[in-house]
Amino acid sequence: MFKLDLEEIDRLRNGAVHSVEPHQSGVRKLQAYAAQLVWMGGKFPIDVDRSKLHMNNIRFELANILFNLAAMYSQLAMSANRSSPEGLKSACNLFCLAAGVISHVKTEVVPEMRSTPHEDMDTMTLESLEYLMLAQSQELFWQKAVKDGLKDATIAKLAAKVSDLYSEAQDYGVKSDSISSEWIHHMSAKHHHFAAAAQYRAACDCLEKRKYGEEVARLRDSLTCVNEALKEARYLNKVVLSDLNGLKNKVSEDLKTAEKDNDTIYLLPVPSKSDLKTLDRASMVASKIPPEVSDPLSMLGEKSELGRPLFSKLVPYSVHVAASIYADRRDRLVNNTIIDELEGLTAKLHDLLQSLNLPGSLQALEKPLGLPPTLISHAEEIRQQDGINRLQRSMAETEKLKTGDRAAYEEAVENLRAEAAEDEQARRRHGTDRWNRPKSSEAAPQLYSQNKEIDGYFKSASNSDSLVREKLKQHEHLIRLLSGTDRDLEDFVPSSRRATMTAKLEREASKLRGCLNEVSRLESRRKRKIENLKAKAKADDVNPDLLKEAARLEREYPMQAIEAVQFEDFFETRLQRYDTDHAMNKEEREEQDDISTRLQHANTAFLDARRGDTSTREREQALQSLENAYYKYKEIISNLDVGRKFYNDLAKMVARYRDDCRAFAYHRRADLRARETDLTSQLSGLSLNSNSNDINSSSQQQPHLLQQERQSQGQQPPYAVRPPQGQPLAAPTPTRTTWDPNMGIKFG
């Protein structure tokens, strides 16, 4: 049925994976496959399974494809013809699109992966790449401004923002484990380069406005920034390095001239860095998410450029989830609300019969010899069910389930305990000032609260198990009798002499027997009602109607992924078919109350009619004890079934809890090792810096004016630039290779 769709999705994937060369056709292939992945997210579960070697996760696949799309946009930008205004505009837009796609992966795709992202897609890496794309786009605006000969003040604002963006990219790159050190140094050089350029252009603007003292201050800071950039010379290509040296020569010459003119002619005070006004920024770029990425479903169709939506006839995964939700709610309504209430009424009726010593007292009078037919049928039922052996097997199975649940729970608790102990040891070892991460209970409050919740379940269940065992212990010898032969029962039930039946006694006994027969008919009718209700629930196949509802939702909202929550109204309407069954419980209760009242009155009259007759007392007690044992047997069977279901459900909860505790402990240990490594590196760095400061203290007297401005103003450093001589600034050429999960992010 889906053979063509499977072949098509395989063709789309191959086309997307092998789109390596920068070309618009490759962009379209990546977009088409990504759109289908988004569409399929509503049809299939997001994560199927995962291991250390592979990850069957639609969101992970989507993240990889979109990452390649961002790389494709950046490669197209690098290959664009920047000698023309149209080429510059196109390259700038492509860099913004690359940044937008990376931003979309970071905010929309990775959080929905339901698993820890690959280190190449952690937040720090994606942030660094997004700012890097924006920095290159802003640099193109600066380049065009220089070519067009705009005012120095305008060019300074553009260059200052370029420097800011490269600084942000560098800061996040340092925190990433995937960005190579070569690129971090390159971004640092670009940051200082445009810092120098911004201050130089600002100095030119000061010269034009006859602010000679400020001109000198900004030229000095420009020269400082150039020297900082040249410290990264080994990581720069020849074009960038040549431009830096040219800028340094120009700034040095202008600074000498400016200082000489100011010292001999203008005599204006040279302001300190703190007195200089922070340069304004002119941001011309922003992350731009292409509509094919932000809203791909609206672009899928029979005649759409991205193609028709595949697997359109496949029932969405959310529909399967909805069917499961409905089945759970239906079963809870039927079993926990309606049937439990009926069984509670039956149990209440049995308690009443037991308190009245019925039907034992009447059976002893009516049949002073042999076994009553009711007792024989009850004994036969227990024998067919293997009686006491069935109870013992069921209790053993329940105990085995409980042991397995307890083992999984204790493993989870041990993971939490061990992780908390490791964290506390590290806190004592490094001190609370340096070891400032949250304590275990604060880092995962939900796990610790769930720990208490599950422990409460075990304690409650253990109490219930004890009650069931005690109940069995009290009635075990009688249940064994019922499981035995009729001869054993006859030996247990003593015979009695036939009592003299007066007319009144016979009349009252007949009335009491009529009431007991009504009780029996009520129980039988109720039992059939419960069986019919269970059969009704079992035959309640929601799938056809659910598919119709899903089709209606798809027609009304064709480009919206179907979620299980959209079926809430459908669930409510569908469950109304059980309202009549629930309403009948009220009738059952009223009928039972009426029968119970008449039964009590009849029993009182019966006892009054045979007052003083004790000839059947021992037989009454024996028959009643066996009757009570039969109902206790049924009650224990029901208790064990409930217990077995409880421990099966608890097993799923405990397994999820154990897995969550394992994952939490694993991530906390990884974080612990990373923090200890950082602390060790910091201590080593402090030791080296202390020795270096003693040796080079004389070279550290003049503060870096640009860094002082950032610290005092709380902003990024102000920058501007000289028009490049020859070729424009260039970044290292990225390797044109499609990313896959087994590769780190490598540039240059």
HUSULUR-V849598 format. One record per pair of residues at least 6 apart in sequence whose C-alpha atoms are under 6 Angstrom apart, sorted by sequence separation. I is the first residue (numbers start at 1). J is the second residue. D is the distance in Angstrom with one decimal. If there is no record, write none. Layout:
BEGIN
I/J/D + I/J/D
END
This chain:
BEGIN
50/56/5.8 + 81/87/4.8 + 82/88/4.8 + 173/179/5.7 + 300/306/5.6 + 301/307/5.8 + 302/308/4.5 + 710/716/5.6 + 19/26/5.1 + 49/56/5.6 + 80/87/5.8 + 300/307/5.7 + 301/308/4.3 + 710/717/5.6 + 48/56/5.5 + 300/308/5.4 + 427/435/5.5 + 206/215/5.3 + 300/309/5.7 + 47/57/4.3 + 46/57/5.7 + 80/91/5.9 + 706/717/5.9 + 46/58/5.3 + 203/215/4.5 + 16/29/5.3 + 734/747/5.3 + 16/30/4.8 + 77/91/4.2 + 170/184/5.5 + 734/748/5.1 + 203/218/5.5 + 733/748/5.7 + 142/158/5.5 + 732/748/5.2 + 77/94/5.4 + 170/187/5.6 + 199/218/5.4 + 200/219/5.8 + 420/440/5.6 + 12/33/5.6 + 73/94/5.4 + 74/95/5.6 + 166/187/5.6 + 200/222/5.7 + 139/162/5.8 + 199/222/5.2 + 74/98/6.0 + 138/162/5.7 + 167/191/5.5 + 73/98/5.3 + 166/191/5.2 + 196/222/4.1 + 135/162/5.4 + 34/62/5.9 + 70/98/4.3 + 163/191/4.4 + 196/225/5.0 + 135/165/5.0 + 196/226/5.6 + 70/101/5.7 + 99/130/4.6 + 135/166/5.6 + 163/194/5.1 + 163/195/5.8 + 192/225/5.2 + 193/226/5.9 + 99/133/5.5 + 131/165/5.7 + 159/194/5.6 + 193/229/5.7 + 219/255/5.8 + 132/169/5.3 + 192/229/5.1 + 95/133/5.3 + 131/169/5.0 + 160/198/5.4 + 159/198/5.2 + 189/229/4.4 + 128/169/4.3 + 63/105/6.0 + 95/137/5.5 + 156/198/4.4 + 189/232/5.9 + 128/172/4.9 + 92/137/4.6 + 128/173/5.2 + 156/201/5.2 + 156/202/5.8 + 124/172/5.3 + 152/201/5.2 + 153/202/5.9 + 186/235/5.9 + 22/72/5.8 + 125/176/5.2 + 124/176/5.2 + 153/205/5.9 + 22/75/5.7 + 152/205/5.5 + 22/76/5.3 + 59/113/5.2 + 213/268/5.2 + 213/269/5.4 + 214/270/5.9 + 213/270/4.3 + 120/178/5.7 + 515/599/5.6 + 512/602/5.3 + 387/483/5.5 + 509/606/6.0 + 508/606/5.0 + 383/483/4.8 + 382/483/5.8 + 379/482/4.8 + 505/609/5.1 + 161/281/5.4 + 496/616/5.7 + 160/281/5.9 + 157/280/5.6 + 157/281/4.5 + 158/282/5.1 + 157/282/5.0 + 494/619/5.4 + 369/495/5.1 + 493/619/6.0 + 368/495/5.7 + 368/496/5.1 + 493/622/5.5 + 368/498/5.9 + 100/287/4.2 + 99/287/5.0 + 100/288/4.3 + 101/289/5.5 + 100/289/4.2 + 96/287/5.1 + 97/288/4.9 + 96/288/5.4 + 97/289/5.8 + 322/564/5.0 + 338/582/5.7 + 318/563/5.4 + 409/654/5.8 + 318/564/5.3 + 398/644/5.3 + 405/651/5.3 + 412/658/4.5 + 419/665/5.7 + 412/661/5.6 + 364/616/6.0 + 364/619/5.8 + 364/620/5.3 + 361/620/4.8 + 360/620/4.8 + 35/296/5.0 + 298/559/5.7 + 297/559/5.3 + 360/623/5.0 + 360/624/4.4 + 45/317/6.0 + 43/316/3.7 + 44/317/4.9 + 32/306/4.7 + 42/316/5.7 + 43/317/4.7 + 5/310/5.7 + 273/705/5.7 + 279/718/4.9 + 221/705/5.7 + 240/729/5.5 + 42/561/5.4 + 201/720/4.8 + 199/719/4.6 + 200/720/5.6 + 201/721/5.4 + 198/719/2.6 + 199/720/4.9 + 200/721/5.8 + 197/719/5.5 + 198/720/1.4 + 196/719/5.8 + 197/720/3.6 + 198/721/4.9 + 195/719/3.9 + 197/721/2.9 + 194/719/5.6 + 197/722/5.8 + 164/716/5.6 + 160/718/4.8 + 160/719/3.9 + 159/719/5.4 + 160/720/5.8 + 159/720/4.5 + 156/719/5.8 + 156/720/3.7 + 178/745/5.7 + 146/723/5.5 + 68/738/6.0 + 20/738/5.9
END
